[in-house]
Amino acid sequence: MTPAARRPTAHDGSVPRKPTAPATTVPAATVPDRTVTDDAPASGTAVSVRGLSRSFGPVRALTDVSFDVPAGEITALLGENGAGKSTLLKILAGLQPPSEGTVSVFGEEITSFDPSTVLDRHGVAIVPQELSLLPDRSVAENVLSGVEPGHRWFPSRRRMLERTGELLAGMDLRLDPAAPVRSLDLATQQLVVVARSVARGCRVLILDEPTAMLTPAEAERLFTLMAGLKAAGTTMLYVSHRMPEVFRLADHIQVLRDGSHVASWRNSETTPDQAVAAMVGRELGRFTRRTGHSPGPEVRPALKVRELSGRRHREVSFDVRPGEILGVAGLPDSGRVEMLHNVFGGEKGTGGEVELLGEPYDRRDPIASVGRRLAFVPGERRAQGLLTTMSVGENVGVLTTRAFSRLGLIKRRPFDRQAAEQARRMRVKTATMDQPITSLSGGNQQKAVLGRWLAIDPGVLILDEPTRGVDVGAKAEIYEQLFGLAEKGLAILCSSSDLPELLTLTDRIAVMSEGRVVDVVNTAGATEESIMTLATGAVQAA
């Protein structure tokens, strides 16, 4: 057990509660005390990786990676975006073969790298970030996909429902086996994927950023399920950028950097700061709260919102002044995301007024917002932020094409120079500006999208989930960029489901509940608990 003094803490200093496992448990395998990976797999080893390398043409994604995953325990795999984690997970799950090296599961080497073989023969399953479910089919049909009871072509629906019900009950999941998956929220769909893996005889479960899109309450459901699976002897490999989760859940920690394995610890033998330093190759220090900035009521707001109403929000009012970072907090159904889209013009509102840079802004739409220097970095990066068929340079420079166009033709050289310079300012790590934007890590994609909007020299910047799916190194760079922009006088409106992030980034926080702003609080005096109390409606604002 990690000493309490070394546990990650919340802003009030409390230690996150460990999930409670079901009463019936299976003793975990005994794991040797070691911090350096040996040449031979240790006893009680579920997965043994030896000399693993993977190349994509001239690009080396993994180089001579070797480590063990102890059986019956949770091992966290850490690394910045681009460190090679995704490539390694795909190899372990059979989605792609290695260029060199071996992978063994419970002593048997994997010789055929395809997902079905790796799952059916070796018992390795993955819960990916992009869930692969059949939305129009029932929970039972998804859980028992490939192992349906009855005739191969005519499975028994009654037996499917019964078997799924028994499986879900054994995992302490209260789900209707007959419910269509489409009707479930994202967190519950994720649990269905886990149940499907268990139904297929999974012995090793890989979870790739499983809480990236979950609320704290939804994450707790997942953690409780993980505790039950661990007690039953399931080995888990857990990938997350969230250090409190890692140090709460994991028994062991493995770190990748630049495609190489650089560190291996038991949880009790390291600290979050040491783990982060191993990930990024340098000490980042702690993120400190932004405090002490108050433009004062005499400073004219860069963005003034009055009685704004629309889908899932109504009568929302707030101001953002130059040089200020105003946060927006609220539960997923609070209407905060829809409100941001309404301000930007991505959604049509039903009432209210917006004043932008001292002028009324009534007929809002995204194209007009670009012309009015209102920038918006959306929370759904892949679905709403990236131009997935275009290059890095085209993604960064797309909003400035008019400045480099003549008679409908783009002057490529000045356009490319400007995009490259903007990418350099944002510290986007890319081999060339011509490579696909989808080939970049999540953190570099996010910096590219932010750079695209900063290229229009905005007067107001709106961000939704600015560091979702971003590693700690990229997060530190994005925070640094936002602090610098505010210092230069940019007004920033930032919504996030990550309360520690809002407490770090902002000067004030507008808390939304059931579509309304219930209070605007000074960040210096706020805590996660006080914000959540307002967001849940437990106590009304004074």
C-alpha positions, 0 to 999 in steps of 0.5 A: 500500500502506498503511504498516505503522504505519497498519495495524490490528493484533491484540492482540499487535501483529501485522498481519493477513496479506493473502490470496494471489491465484492465480498467474494474474492480470489487471491491475487498471484504473488509478484516478486519484488522488483523494479527492473525488468529481467530478461526472463519472465517472472513467475505469476506473469500474465503478459511478457513482452520481450524486445518488442519493436514496431516500424511504420516505414521510416518511423519507429513507433516502438524500440526494443520494449521489454516488461512483464504484467503480473497476473491478477493485478492492475498495471498502469501503462503511462506515457505522453501522446506519441510515446508508443502506448497505442501501438503497444496496445494494438499489438497486445490485442492482436490488431497489428503484429510487431516488427520484432520481438515476442509477446507471451500470455501466461507462458504461451507465445502469440504467433498469430496477431489477429483480435479473434485469435488473441482473445479466443486462444490467449484471453486478451481483450481490449476496451478501446476509446472508440467503442465497437458496439452494435447500437441497434442490437440489445445488450444481450446480443452485444455481450454474447456476440460470437458466443451465442447459445443455441444453433449458430444461425438461429441462436436462442433469444431466451437463453441469450437473455438468461445467460446475459442476465446471469453474467451481468448479475455476477458482475454486479451490473444492473442492466436490462439484457433486452435493452437496445445499446443505443438507449444507454449512456456512454459509461454504460456502453463501456461496461457492456464492452467489458461484459462482452470481454468477460463472456468471451473468457477474457483473462487479460483486460486492456482499458485504454483511457476508459474515463476520458469521457466519463463523469466522476460518478460514472468513473466510480461505477467502472472502478467498482467493476474493476475491483470486482474483476481483480478480485476474481483474478482478471489481469488488467493493463490500464492506460490513463493520463490522470495521475490520481486514478493511476495511483489509486488503482494500479499495483504496478506502473510501466512508463514509455517515452519516445517508443522505449520502455524507461521505467518500472515501479510498484505503486508504493515505490514512486510518486506522481511527480516521479512518474510524470518526470519519467514520461516527459523526461523532465520535471514539470512541477505542479500546476499552480492555480491562476489567482489574483487577476481581476479586471474590475467592473470598470473594464468593458467586457469582451463578451457579454451574454444576457438571458441566453436561451436555447437547447438545454439552457435558458436565461444564461448571463455572464461577462468575460473581460479582457485578460480574464479566464472564466470557467464554466462548470456543470454536469453533462446535462447542465446545458453548458456545452450547448450554451457554448455552441449557441454563443459561437453560432453553431446552434440556434438559440431561442432568445437572449443577447450577445455582445462581442467586443463592444458590438451586438452580435445577433445573427450568429453563425460559425463563418460570421464568428470567424470574421468577428474574431470569436474563436471556438475549440470544441470538445469533440476533437475528432468529430468537430475539430479535426479535418481528418482528410487533410494535412497538419498544415492545412488543419492549422492554416484553414481559417487564413486561406482568404488572406493567401488567396487570389482569384480563387487560388491559394498562394501555397508558399506564404500559406505554408510558411504561415501554417508552419510558423503557427505550428512552431509557436504551438510546439506541434510535434510533427515530422512534416507539415504535409503528414496527415493530422490523424497521424499526430498524437492527441496532444499535438492534434489539440495544439494544432486545433488551438493554433488554427483558431489563434491564427485569426487573432481572436478577441475572445476564445471559447474552449470546451474540454481543452485537454481531454485525452491529452497527456500531462506534458501537452497539458502543461504546454496548453496551460502555459499558452492559455496563461500567456494569452490571458496576460496579453489581454485575450478574454477566454471562456473555458468549459471543462468536466475536469474540476481540478482543471477549472480550479487551475486555469480560471479566475472565476467559474460560472456554475450551471445546473439544469440549464441555468447559471446558479452562481459565478464564484471566485476561483481563489475561494472555490473547491471541488466540493463547493462547485459540485454542490452548486452543480448538483443543486444540493444547495442553492447559491446565496 
